[in-house]
């Protein structure tokens, strides 16, 4: 177990290399609106399969923002609060709280940010694979699995996921473990393929929280910037992050229509990110900035349970009136272990047309929401999982939930 020392948190007062907060003002359907977001790097992730060991190759590392999230919980911070200024959590004895480093460690795919303008995505992924896991792999051996929009309400960054197969002969014993210049200390974890369904059904999640990319790769806010200096295994490190709400997401299946119930809405931060890829003079394509998502909402009501918050979102966004007891939680994930470490609870819900309140749905007008309910037939699920290759952006949690539905629900329908 790593030694964590001098863990301090404060507001970020200088320019960060990794995050930049911004505020968007825009007008939609005649209504002036405002949205806060964070500019962050896009990323690549690689699902690695070692043929000789018959195992997936994951990485385990200490994530300061995950550790900080657990410190805030131990301090007693309400899950619905993000407005309090970033600070070092203090215990009842008046001293900074210290927890085992394992509460900040996550199990992840080999991954990295896109910060090399002269390299292709495959080349960047190949470099990360060698740097973190020690495998020397030519970029041509990487096969793209999917592309998803991550943190659609906060950053709109794009995550590209690759798959590659390796053998023990590809391993360089002198490589791996991360980039020491960046303060990385990475443990390579070999996970037998026979145990991978554990990721999709484990509740509560494994001892080391999982980042979201592991889930979908295996099968196929108002925020404050944070400045977190800490000492990890004797090495001083600094990490920038963003404090944001935890959230709930609901995968809804309408039995009468034999369809998944999804929502489609404009995401200002996705629009902003996409806008930077449009050449001067070009017209944005249809549905520019829109994403296809699960019904979801932030945890911002301290007097309600997560199930009650989820039920309220189902009624507000999709128009179905359901009792919270009908919601079944099937997973809890860390939605962005590098930037926010927000916790996301994912529920499954079956409804019928008789649950529909024709006067509800469409989102909260007071919050500036304008949501379109989309019914997606279950016999077209494969199309949904490949939409990321076209104009429509699908959120990462949506991909995870649909894969779970394919594995656990669809066979019995």
Residue, then its C-alpha position, 0 to 999 in steps of 0.5 A: x500500500x502506498x504512503x500518502x503524505x501532505x495531502x492538501x486541497x485548495x482553490x486553483x489560482x494559477x493556469x493549469x496544464x490540464x483543465x480550464x473552466x469556462x462559462x457558455x452563454x447562448x440562446x436556444x428556442x428564444x430563451x437565454x441560457x448559461x452553462x458552466x463547463x471545463x475544457x479538458x483533453x480528449x483521451x485514448x484507452x486500450x483494452x489489452x488481451x494477453x494471449x499467453x496468460x489468457x488475461x486482460x491487462x489493466x492498470x491500477x493507480x492512485x487517483x488524487x481526485x478519487x481519494x479527495x472524494x472519499x475524504x470529503x465523504x469521511x468529513x461529512x460533506x453532503x453528496x448534494x453539495x459542490x458549492x463549498x470552497x475546495x479545502x483539505x478535509x479535517x477530522x473531529x480532532x482538528x487534523x487533516x483526515x488520512x485514509x488508506x491509499x487504497x481508497x484512492x486507487x482505481x482499476x482502469x484500462x491503459x489510457x492517456x490524454x491526447x497531448x501530442x499534436x504530431x501523433x495519430x491516436x494509434x501512435x499515442x495509444x501505442x506509446x501509452x501501452x509501452x509506458x504504462x504496461x511495458x508492451x511494445x506494440x506497433x500502432x497498426x496492431x490497434x483496432x478501434x472499438x468505439x468513440x464516446x462522449x465523456x462527461x457530456x455535462x461538464x467537459x464534452x471530451x471524446x474518448x477513443x477506445x482501442x483493442x489489441x492482443x499481445x503475447x509475453x514476447x511483446x513485453x519489455x521487462x524494463x518498461x511499464x509502470x508509468x511516466x516518472x516525470x509525471x509522477x505516475x506509479x502504475x501497477x499492471x494487473x492481469x485479470x483472467x477473462x473468465x472473471x470479467x463478467x464480475x465487472x458488469x454485475x458487481x454491486x457494490x463495486x470491487x474494492x478498487x473503483x472502476x473507471x467507466x471505460x473498462x465496462x464497455x470495452x470488455x463487452x464489445x455541474x457547477x464546479x470548482x477547480x482544485x489544486x491538490x499537492x500531495x506526497x505519494x511514496x516519497x514523491x511530491x505530486x500536484x494534480x488539478x481537478x474539478x469538484x462536481x455533483x454525483x449523479x444517477x442514470x436510469x436505463x428505461x425499458x418500455x415493455x409495451x413498445x419493446x423499446x429503450x427509452x432514451x433522451x436527446x438533448x443539446x449539450x453546450x460543452x459538446x457543442x463547444x468541443x465540436x465547434x473547434x473542429x469545424x472549418x471557417x465558413x462550414x455550416x455545422x451538421x444537423x444535430x450538432x452538439x446533441x447527445x443520446x443519453x440515459x435519463x439522468x440527473x445530478x444528486x442535488x437534493x439532500x433530503x431525498x434518497x438516490x432512488x427518489x431523485x432517480x424517480x423524479x428525473x424519470x417523470x421530469x425528463x421522460x414523463x413516466x410516473x413510477x414509485x422509487x421502489x421499482x428502480x433496481x440499481x445494477x452498477x456504481x461507477x467512477x465517471x471521470x477518475x482523472x478530472x472529477x471522480x464523481x460517483x454515478x449510480x445506474x438503475x434499471x427500470x421497466x415501464x408500460x404506457x400506462x405509467x405515462x403522464x402525458x403532461x410531463x416529460x421534456x425536462x425542467x424548463x426552469x433549468x433551461x432543459x429541452x429534452x426529446x424522448x427517443x424510443x429505440x427498438x430493442x431489435x436495433x440495439x447494435x445500431x445504437x452502439x455504432x452511432x458514435x461513428x456517425x453524427x450522433x454522440x452517445x454518452x459513455x454511461x449509455x453505452x455501458x448500460x446498453x451493453x449490460x441490457x444486452x447481457x442480462x435482460x435481452x436474452x429473456x425478452 
